[in-house]
Amino acid sequence: QVQPVESGGGLVQAGLSLTLSCTAPGRILSIYTIAWYRQAPGKQREFVARINSGGSADYADSVRGRFAISRHNAKNTNYLQMNRLTPEDTAVYYCKVGNSLWGQGTQVTVSS
């Protein structure tokens, strides 16, 4: 199984924005549900957002209204746009394709 690959993480000041991307071989991202999870040190991995093949999206309460998940099928890429970031958003962010294909994660650090 080929893992999806996340990119776009980094250090960002609170209140600003950052966009993560998730790519996978072929057109897998166009037919499976794509989800983002995050895990902070010492904490359980938590759901952030997901989007299905029809474009229906849902979000965790902690990010609803600030984050937006989308997909660009022609580029085989999924995006997680994160706005008005806070230090509580600091975590490793993981992309999940379908039921079981996980990326290795990308670090997002939000400074005060």
N, C-alpha and C positions, 0 to 999 in steps of 0.2 A: 504494500500500500504506500502510495506517495503522499507525504504530508503536505497540507497547505502551508503557505509561508506568509507570516505577518511582517509588516514593515511600517515605518512611520513613527515609531516611538521615540522618546527623547525627554529632555528636560524642558519644562515650560513653566512660565510664571502663572500663578493663580489669576483667574479671570480671563485668560487668553484661550486660544483654541488649538487643537491638534487633530489631524486626520490620520487614522490608521487604515491600512489596506491589507487585504487577504487575497492571495492568488493561489491557484491550483492548476495542475495540468489539464489540458483539454477544455471541455465545457462543463465540467462538474459543477461549477458554481452556479450555472444557469438552471440546473434541474434539481438540486438539493437545497434544503433549508440550510442557511448559514447563520451561525450564532457567534456571539462574542461573550466570553467570560473573562473574569479577572481574578487575580489572587494576590493579596497583599501578604507580606511576611507574617507568619504565625496565624493566618486566618484561612478559613475555608474558601475554596474557589466559588465564586458567585456568578450568577447569570447577569448579563448586562443588556443584551439586545439580540433579537433574531429577526430574520426576514425569510419568508418562504419563496418558492419558485414563482408564485403569483404576485409577489410584491407586498404581501401583507406583513406588517412589522409589529413587534411589541417590545416593551422596554421594562427594565426594572424601575421601581418607584424612585430610586435614588438618582436616576439619570434621565427620567422622562422629562421632556421639555428642554433638555440641554444637549442630548446626544441624538444623532440621526444615522440610521443604518440605511444603506442603499447598495445597489449592485449595478455594474456596468458590464453587461453580458459580452459585448464585443471585445472587451479587454480581459474577460475572464477574471474580473476583479470585484471584490466586495469592499465597501468603505464603511468605516465608522467615524463620523465626524463628531468631535467632542468639543463642546462650547462651554464657556464660563467654568473652566476647570477649577477644582478646589484641591487642597492637599489630600482630602479623603479619596480622591480618584487615583492616587498613587498606587500602582500595582503592576504586575505583569499581565498583559492582555493577551488572551488566546483566542484564536479563530477555530471554530468547529464546523466541519462540513458534514452534513447528514448526521448519522447517529454516532459515529466513532472516529472520524478523521480529525485529529487535533494538530494544530501547528505547535511550534516550539515556544512561541510567545515573543512579545516585544515589550520592553520596559517603558513605562510612562511614569515620570516623576514630576510632580507639581510642587513648586516652591511657593512659599508665602510671600 
